[in-house]
Amino acid sequence: MEDYILELKDVVKTFGGVTALNGVHFQLKKGEIHALMGENGAGKSTFIKVITGVHQPDSGTMLLEGERVTFRNTQDSAKMGIAAIYQHVTAFPDLSVTENIFMGQEIKNKLGVYNWRLMTKRAKELISPLSSEINVSKPMSALSVAQQQLVEIAKALSRDARILIMDEPTASLTKHECEELYRIAEELRDNGVSIIFITHKFEDMYRLATRVTVFRDSQYIGAWDVDKISNQKLIAEMVGRELSQMYPEKTAQIGETVLSVNHLSKEGYFRDISFDVKKGEILALTGLVGAGRTEVVQSVFGIMKPDEGSITLEGKEIKINSPIDALAYGIGLLPEDRQIQGLVNELPIYENVSSASLKKFQKNSIIDVKAEMLNAIDLCQKIQLKAKDIAAPPSSLSGGNQQKVVFAKMLSCDLKVLIMDEPTKGIDVGAKNSIYEIMNELAASGYAIIMISSEMPEVLGMADRIVVMKSGRVTGEFDIKEATQEILLEASLMNAKKEEA
């Protein structure tokens, strides 16, 4: 009999008429890292909330070390050594690291007064093995996303967590930060902590997990040893169909040059950047983290002002001083961070769609709401948005569908050039496939597309041409017919060696 620390059997959870978990099974061994994968909406979030006591299941059994348990709230699960670290850290930004770690479990002296000296000392002891760079007296807002996650881990350790749930912890981290998180996860595992690692990234799974469980449509699909299941099989189990062609066949006819960037420079960010993109073409900008790709396209879109260089649109030099100028010229940007830069979660979907093109719906300075809604319905149908009501906020949607709302917002504008900064970041494999199809259709309809991506398979699968950047410089340009992953990596790595020499 396997030595399981946590088991869920036939767990069902419904909300009104919606089934969020339907007969779910899960088994976690002591001292293992177990990957949980599935599309957005597969039931992973509800699963976490059942384990941590946020939600109580309608039926089914949860066993902790073989004993049946029932959690009425998060305090119950915390007392049993269960903690969760979420993709979007739920800390108190204005409070110090120490205050965040001991929130709800403050150490007091005999008179009932907070013992800040002891809590600060203990916070340092908890943080020190994880990072030597975190000052426990600093506010959480002063830390990077990766550092905030380490504080959450320290907080879990302060509560003697023996089961740690990590929800998409690498989604917003650099490669170096991911490696540091991997190291810490492995150390926790070696010290006896059992980890449920929820991720969309195959590299996370292969790097850390020994087993993987898949959910689909709120149901348990199966569990496998990581070394005994192929990518193709795993994808098929996640989406319920074979994605033999992850990247759609290119149908666009590439035409004349639409946009040219000529010797663009910005002190401290990038230098002497030149490239062009043609009608119907997908041009990829790729390279190592910190290469300056985002800063370049932000300069094209008017967010940053370059020190030197020029931008030409359809053969005429243009001046872009703001995003309003860029949109007026027909240049749109789908930003990397859809939550902060792409969406207004307090507004309904249809208002998000029209937010960059409100003039189209104005009549005598009054917004024609009916026209606004009809426009949103039309665009959302075209991009196959899955939403029950366009008056609902984007926060009610999965990550992939939130990204589609940002697409619809850009399509509501009259664009010639569409810049996409990491368009599939943080979304599941099925949603990625849907986004790729939309991109292919946009190119076929005549859009000139600039795509920033850190994923080599995505670059090779979607691009017609590829520009490689490193440390703010262009290090190579390749036609898709000659490009390979090795060639693209060499373009940046060899340049780095030359600079070091």
C-alpha positions in Angstrom: 0.0 0.0 0.0 1.3 3.4 -1.0 2.3 5.8 1.8 0.0 8.7 1.0 -0.2 11.9 3.1 -3.3 13.2 1.3 -6.1 11.5 -0.6 -9.3 12.8 -2.2 -11.9 10.3 -3.3 -15.0 11.0 -5.4 -15.1 14.7 -4.4 -18.0 16.7 -5.8 -18.5 20.5 -5.5 -21.3 22.5 -7.1 -22.2 26.1 -7.1 -25.8 26.5 -7.9 -26.3 24.6 -11.1 -22.6 24.6 -12.0 -20.4 21.5 -11.2 -16.9 22.7 -10.3 -15.6 19.3 -9.2 -17.2 16.1 -10.4 -16.0 12.9 -8.7 -12.4 14.0 -8.4 -9.6 11.7 -7.2 -6.1 12.7 -6.0 -3.3 11.0 -4.2 -0.2 12.8 -2.8 2.8 10.8 -1.4 4.9 11.9 1.5 7.9 13.9 0.4 7.0 14.1 -3.3 6.4 16.9 -5.8 3.2 16.1 -7.7 2.3 18.2 -10.7 -1.4 19.0 -11.4 -2.2 20.1 -14.9 -5.3 21.0 -16.9 -6.8 23.7 -18.9 -8.2 26.9 -17.3 -11.6 26.0 -16.0 -10.6 22.3 -15.4 -11.4 22.6 -11.7 -7.9 23.2 -10.3 -8.7 26.4 -8.4 -11.8 24.8 -6.7 -9.6 21.8 -5.9 -7.2 24.0 -4.0 -10.0 25.7 -2.1 -11.5 22.4 -1.0 -8.1 21.2 0.3 -7.5 24.5 2.2 -10.9 24.7 3.6 -12.2 27.7 1.6 -15.0 25.5 0.2 -16.6 22.4 1.7 -17.3 19.6 -0.8 -20.9 18.4 -1.3 -19.8 14.8 -1.2 -16.7 12.6 -1.2 -13.9 11.9 1.2 -10.6 13.6 2.1 -8.0 11.6 4.0 -4.9 13.0 5.8 -2.4 10.3 6.6 -5.3 7.8 6.3 -7.6 9.6 8.6 -10.8 11.2 7.3 -10.8 15.0 7.8 -13.3 17.8 7.3 -12.1 21.4 7.0 -14.7 24.0 8.0 -12.4 26.9 7.2 -8.8 27.8 6.3 -7.8 27.8 10.0 -8.7 24.1 10.2 -6.5 23.2 7.2 -3.6 25.4 8.5 -3.7 23.6 11.8 -3.2 20.3 9.9 -0.2 21.7 8.1 -1.7 22.6 4.7 -0.7 25.9 3.1 -1.1 27.4 -0.4 1.0 29.9 -2.4 -1.0 31.5 -5.2 0.2 32.9 -8.6 -1.0 36.4 -7.6 0.5 36.9 -4.1 -2.2 37.8 -1.6 0.0 39.7 0.8 -0.4 43.1 2.5 1.8 45.4 0.4 2.2 48.2 2.9 3.1 45.9 5.8 6.7 44.6 6.4 7.9 41.2 5.5 7.9 40.3 9.2 4.3 41.5 9.6 3.2 39.5 6.7 4.9 36.3 7.9 3.3 36.5 11.3 -0.1 37.9 10.3 -2.6 36.0 12.5 0.0 34.3 14.6 1.8 37.2 16.2 4.2 36.4 19.0 3.3 38.2 22.3 5.0 38.6 25.6 3.4 37.8 29.0 1.6 41.1 29.0 0.0 40.4 25.6 2.2 43.0 23.8 3.7 42.1 20.4 7.3 40.9 20.7 8.6 42.6 17.5 12.2 41.8 18.4 11.6 38.1 18.5 9.3 38.1 15.4 12.0 40.0 13.4 14.6 37.5 14.6 12.4 34.5 13.7 11.5 36.1 10.3 15.2 36.4 9.5 15.7 32.7 10.4 12.9 31.7 8.1 13.9 33.9 5.2 17.7 33.3 5.4 17.7 29.7 3.9 15.4 30.9 1.0 17.1 34.2 0.2 19.9 36.4 1.6 18.6 39.5 -0.3 15.3 40.0 1.5 15.2 42.6 4.2 12.5 41.5 6.6 11.9 45.2 7.7 11.0 46.3 4.1 7.3 46.5 3.0 6.2 43.7 0.7 5.6 46.2 -2.1 9.3 46.8 -2.3 10.0 43.2 -3.3 9.9 41.5 -6.7 7.2 38.9 -7.5 9.7 36.1 -6.9 10.8 37.5 -3.5 7.1 37.9 -2.5 6.6 34.2 -3.2 9.6 33.3 -1.1 8.0 35.3 1.8 4.8 33.3 1.3 6.9 30.1 1.5 8.5 31.4 4.7 5.1 32.1 6.1 4.0 28.5 5.3 7.1 27.2 7.0 6.4 29.3 10.1 3.1 27.4 10.4 5.0 24.0 10.1 3.4 23.2 6.7 3.8 19.6 5.6 1.7 20.0 2.5 2.4 23.0 0.3 0.3 23.9 -2.7 2.0 26.0 -5.3 -0.4 27.6 -7.9 1.4 28.6 -11.1 4.4 30.0 -9.1 6.7 30.4 -12.2 4.1 32.2 -14.4 5.7 35.6 -13.8 9.3 34.7 -13.0 12.4 35.0 -15.1 14.4 31.8 -16.0 16.9 32.5 -13.2 14.1 33.1 -10.7 12.5 29.8 -11.8 15.7 27.9 -11.2 15.9 29.4 -7.7 12.3 28.4 -7.0 13.1 24.9 -8.3 16.0 24.7 -5.9 13.9 25.7 -2.9 11.1 23.3 -3.9 13.5 20.4 -4.0 15.0 21.4 -0.6 11.5 21.4 0.9 10.8 18.0 -0.6 14.1 16.6 0.7 13.1 17.9 4.2 9.8 16.0 4.0 7.4 18.6 2.7 4.9 17.2 0.1 4.2 19.7 -2.7 1.3 20.0 -5.2 2.7 22.0 -8.1 0.0 23.4 -10.3 1.4 24.5 -13.7 0.8 25.0 -17.4 4.5 24.6 -18.2 6.0 21.2 -19.2 9.4 22.4 -18.1 8.1 22.8 -14.5 6.7 19.3 -14.5 9.8 17.7 -16.0 12.2 19.6 -13.7 10.4 18.9 -10.5 7.6 16.3 -10.5 7.7 12.5 -10.3 4.0 12.2 -11.0 1.3 14.2 -12.7 -2.4 14.3 -12.4 -4.7 15.8 -15.1 -8.1 17.4 -14.6 -10.4 18.2 -17.5 -13.9 19.7 -17.4 -14.0 19.5 -13.6 -13.2 15.8 -13.7 -10.3 13.6 -12.8 -8.8 12.2 -16.0 -5.8 10.2 -14.7 -2.4 10.1 -13.0 0.9 9.1 -14.5 4.6 8.8 -13.7 6.2 11.8 -15.4 8.8 9.6 -17.1 6.1 7.3 -18.6 3.8 9.8 -20.4 4.7 11.8 -23.6 3.9 15.4 -24.2 1.5 14.5 -27.0 -0.4 12.1 -24.7 -0.5 14.6 -21.9 -1.8 17.3 -24.1 -4.5 15.0 -25.5 -5.6 14.1 -21.9 -5.7 17.8 -20.9 -7.8 19.0 -23.9 -9.7 15.9 -24.7 -8.4 15.7 -28.3 -5.2 15.2 -30.2 -3.4 18.4 -31.0 -1.3 16.8 -33.6 -0.9 20.2 -35.2 -0.4 22.6 -32.3 0.4 25.4 -34.7 -2.0 26.1 -37.5 -1.0 25.9 -41.1 0.0 29.3 -42.4 -2.5 30.7 -45.0 -1.5 34.4 -45.2 -0.1 35.9 -48.3 2.8 38.1 -47.3 2.7 41.5 -49.0 4.5 44.9 -48.9 6.3 46.3 -45.9 3.9 48.0 -43.5 6.1 49.2 -40.6 9.9 49.8 -40.5 11.9 50.6 -37.4 15.2 52.3 -38.3 18.2 52.6 -36.0 16.1 53.1 -32.8 18.0 53.7 -29.6 17.1 54.4 -26.0 19.9 54.9 -23.5 20.1 52.1 -20.9 17.6 49.9 -22.8 18.4 49.2 -26.5 20.7 50.5 -29.2 20.5 50.7 -33.0 17.5 48.5 -33.5 16.2 48.0 -37.1 13.6 45.7 -38.5 10.5 45.7 -40.6 7.2 43.8 -40.8 5.1 43.1 -43.9 1.4 42.8 -44.5 0.2 39.3 -43.6 3.5 38.5 -41.8 4.2 37.3 -38.3 7.6 38.7 -37.2 8.9 37.2 -33.9 11.2 39.1 -31.5 13.0 36.7 -29.3 16.0 36.4 -27.1 17.1 35.9 -23.5 15.4 37.6 -20.6 16.4 41.3 -20.4 17.1 41.5 -24.1 15.1 44.7 -24.4 12.3 43.4 -26.6 9.4 44.8 -24.6 11.1 48.2 -24.4 11.5 48.4 -28.2 7.9 47.7 -28.9 6.8 50.1 -26.1 8.8 52.8 -27.9 7.1 51.9 -31.2 3.7 52.2 -29.4 4.6 55.5 -27.7 4.9 54.3 -24.1 8.6 55.1 -24.1 10.3 57.8 -26.2 13.5 56.7 -28.0 16.5 58.9 -28.1 17.4 58.2 -31.7 16.0 56.6 -34.8 12.8 56.7 -36.8 9.6 54.8 -37.6 8.1 54.5 -41.0 4.6 53.4 -41.7 3.7 52.5 -45.3 6.7 54.4 -46.6 6.1 57.6 -44.6 8.0 58.6 -41.5 5.7 59.1 -38.5 6.1 60.6 -35.0 4.6 58.7 -32.1 4.5 60.5 -28.8 1.9 58.5 -27.1 -0.2 55.4 -27.4 -3.1 57.6 -28.7 -0.8 58.6 -31.6 0.0 54.9 -32.2 -3.6 53.8 -32.3 -4.5 56.8 -34.6 -1.8 55.5 -37.0 -3.2 51.9 -36.8 -0.7 50.4 -34.5 -2.0 48.4 -31.5 -0.2 46.7 -28.6 -1.4 43.6 -26.7 0.7 44.0 -23.5 2.5 41.3 -21.6 0.5 41.8 -18.4 -3.1 41.5 -19.3 -4.3 42.0 -15.7 -2.6 45.4 -15.1 -2.1 46.8 -18.6 -4.7 45.1 -20.8 -7.9 44.9 -18.8 -10.1 46.9 -16.3 -11.6 44.1 -14.3 -14.1 46.4 -12.6 -15.8 47.1 -16.0 -17.9 44.7 -18.0 -16.4 42.8 -20.9 -18.1 44.9 -23.6 -16.7 48.2 -22.1 -13.2 46.6 -22.0 -13.6 45.8 -25.7 -14.5 49.3 -26.6 -12.2 51.1 -24.2 -9.5 51.8 -26.9 -12.1 52.9 -29.6 -14.8 54.9 -27.7 -15.0 57.6 -30.4 -16.6 55.1 -32.7 -19.6 54.8 -30.3 -20.0 58.5 -29.4 -23.0 60.4 -30.5 -23.1 64.0 -29.3 -20.6 63.1 -26.6 -22.9 60.3 -25.3 -21.8 56.7 -25.6 -24.2 54.5 -27.7 -24.2 51.5 -25.3 -26.3 49.4 -27.7 -23.8 49.9 -30.5 -21.0 49.3 -28.0 -22.5 45.9 -26.9 -23.3 44.8 -30.5 -19.7 45.5 -31.5 -18.4 43.4 -28.5 -20.8 40.6 -29.3 -19.7 40.5 -32.9 -15.9 40.5 -32.1 -16.3 38.0 -29.2 -18.1 35.6 -31.6 -15.3 36.0 -34.1 -12.6 35.1 -31.5 -14.8 32.4 -29.9 -14.9 34.0 -26.5 -16.4 31.7 -23.9 -18.4 34.0 -21.6 -22.0 33.6 -20.4 -22.6 37.4 -20.4 -20.7 40.2 -22.0 -21.8 42.4 -19.1 -19.8 40.2 -16.7 -16.3 41.4 -15.7 -13.2 39.9 -17.3 -12.3 38.5 -13.8 -15.0 35.9 -14.2 -13.2 34.4 -17.2 -10.3 32.0 -17.5 -6.9 33.3 -18.4 -7.2 32.3 -22.0 -10.6 34.0 -22.4 -9.3 37.2 -20.6 -6.5 37.3 -23.3 -9.2 37.0 -26.0 -11.0 40.1 -24.5 -7.7 42.0 -25.0 -7.6 40.7 -28.6 -11.2 41.9 -29.1 -10.2 45.4 -27.7 -7.4 45.7 -30.3 -9.6 44.4 -33.1 -12.2 47.1 -32.2 -9.6 49.6 -33.4 -8.8 50.1 -37.1 -5.3 48.6 -37.0 -2.7 47.8 -39.6 0.0 46.6 -37.2 -0.7 44.4 -34.1 2.1 44.0 -31.6 1.7 41.0 -29.2 3.9 40.9 -26.1 4.0 37.2 -24.9 0.4 36.6 -26.1 0.1 33.1 -24.6 1.9 33.8 -21.3 0.2 32.0 -18.3 -2.6 30.3 -20.3 -3.1 26.6 -20.9 -2.3 24.5 -23.9 -5.8 24.4 -25.3 -6.2 28.1 -25.0 -2.8 28.6 -26.6 -4.0 26.6 -29.6 -7.0 28.9 -29.9 -4.9 32.1 -29.7 -2.6 30.7 -32.4 -5.6 30.2 -34.7 -6.7 33.8 -34.1 -3.2 35.1 -34.9 -3.1 33.0 -38.1 -6.5 34.4 -39.1 -5.5 38.0 -38.4 -2.4 37.6 -40.5 -4.4 36.0 -43.3 -6.8 39.0 -43.2 -3.8 41.4 -43.8 -2.6 42.4 -40.3 1.2 42.9 -39.9 2.0 41.1 -36.6 5.0 41.6 -34.3 5.1 38.8 -31.7 7.4 38.8 -28.7 7.9 35.4 -27.3 10.3 33.6 -24.9 9.1 30.2 -26.0 11.2 28.8 -28.8 8.6 26.2 -30.0 6.1 29.0 -30.2 8.5 31.2 -32.2 9.4 28.4 -34.6 5.7 27.3 -34.9 4.2 30.8 -35.6 6.7 33.1 -37.1 7.6 33.8 -40.7 10.8 35.7 -39.8 12.6 35.9 -36.5 14.7 38.7 -35.0 17.0 37.7 -32.1 18.0 40.3 -29.5 20.5 40.2 -26.7 21.4 43.0 -24.2 19.5 45.6 -26.2 21.0 44.7 -29.6 19.9 42.7 -32.6 22.1 39.7 -32.9 20.5 37.9 -35.8 17.6 37.8 -38.3 16.4 34.5 -39.7 13.8 33.3 -42.2 11.7 30.5 -40.7 13.0 28.0 -43.3 16.5 28.3 -41.9 15.8 28.8 -38.2 16.2 26.1 -35.6 16.2 26.3 -31.8 20.0 25.7 -31.8 20.6 28.5 -34.3 18.4 31.0 -32.4 20.2 30.2 -29.1 23.6 30.4 -30.8 22.7 33.9 -32.1 22.5 35.3 -28.6 25.0 33.1 -26.7 27.9 33.5 -29.2 27.3 37.2 -29.2 27.6 37.2 -25.4 30.9 35.4 -25.6 32.2 37.9 -28.1 31.2 40.8 -25.8 32.9 39.1 -22.8 36.1 38.6 -24.9 
